[in-house]
Structure formats: structure tokens, C-alpha cells
Amino acid sequence: MNTASLAILGVMLLVGVASSVGLYRAGGRSQKAQTADQDVSAVQDELAAEQARAQRAAEAPQTTDELLAALDKGEA
């Protein structure tokens, strides 16, 4: 092989290694983004569940008389 062929081969190897490293790093970022999206989704689900619990607690009878009245109506 002459010098020009070796230079071309070297450049091709460098480009291949650089692109492999770039793809590897991009894959890591993609995985982190998916994990972050999953975390956000989980927190939103928890928040919605907590809001539903708070709404049910707000609508629940607050005194004994209200509870007895709700039991009489079959609502509790």
C-alpha cells in the first residue's frame, strides 16, 4: 500500500470511530430522555390520583349528622 491509500484508510477509520461514538452518545441521551418522560408521566399520574383523593375527601360528609344523613340516603 502506498501512502495515499494508508491516509485514506486512516481517515475512513477515524470517521467510523467518530460516528460510532456519536451514535453511542446519542443513544444514551435518547434513553435518558425516555426515562425522564416516564418519570414525568409517573408524577403526573400520582398528582391526578392525589387530586382525585382530595376531591373525594372534600365531598365526603364532614360531621356525624352529615354521615348519618348520607347513610340514610344510601350515598355513603
C-alpha positions in Angstrom: 0.0 0.0 0.0 1.2 3.4 -0.7 1.0 6.5 1.5 -2.2 7.8 -0.1 -4.0 4.5 0.4 -2.9 4.4 4.1 -4.1 8.0 4.6 -7.5 7.3 3.1 -7.8 4.1 5.2 -6.8 6.1 8.3 -9.4 8.8 7.6 -12.1 6.2 7.0 -11.3 4.5 10.3 -11.4 7.9 12.1 -14.8 8.7 10.6 -16.1 5.3 11.5 -14.9 5.5 15.1 -16.2 9.1 15.5 -19.6 8.2 14.1 -19.8 5.1 16.4 -19.0 7.3 19.4 -21.6 9.9 18.3 -24.3 7.2 17.8 -23.5 5.7 21.2 -23.7 9.1 23.0 -26.9 9.9 21.1 -28.4 6.6 22.2 -27.6 7.4 25.8 -29.3 10.8 25.5 -32.3 9.2 24.0 -32.5 6.6 26.8 -32.2 9.4 29.4 -35.0 11.4 27.6 -37.3 8.3 27.7 -36.5 7.8 31.3 -37.3 11.5 32.0 -40.5 11.2 30.1 -41.5 8.2 32.1 -40.7 10.0 35.3 -42.8 13.0 34.3 -45.7 10.7 33.4 -45.5 8.8 36.7 -45.5 12.1 38.6 -48.5 13.4 36.6 -50.4 10.1 37.4 -49.6 10.4 41.1 -50.7 14.1 41.0 -54.0 13.1 39.3 -54.6 10.4 41.9 -53.9 12.7 44.8 -56.3 15.3 43.3 -59.0 12.7 43.0 -58.5 11.7 46.6 -58.6 15.3 47.7 -61.8 15.8 45.8 -63.4 12.8 47.3 -62.3 13.9 50.8 -63.8 17.4 50.1 -67.1 15.9 49.0 -67.3 13.4 51.9 -69.6 14.1 54.9 -67.7 16.2 57.4 -69.9 15.8 60.5 -71.7 12.9 62.2 -75.1 14.3 61.2 -74.0 14.6 57.5 -72.7 11.0 57.6 -75.9 9.7 59.1 -77.9 11.5 56.6 -75.8 10.1 53.7 -76.2 6.6 55.2 -79.9 7.1 55.3 -80.0 8.1 51.6 -77.7 5.2 50.7 -74.9 7.6 49.4 -72.2 6.5 51.8 
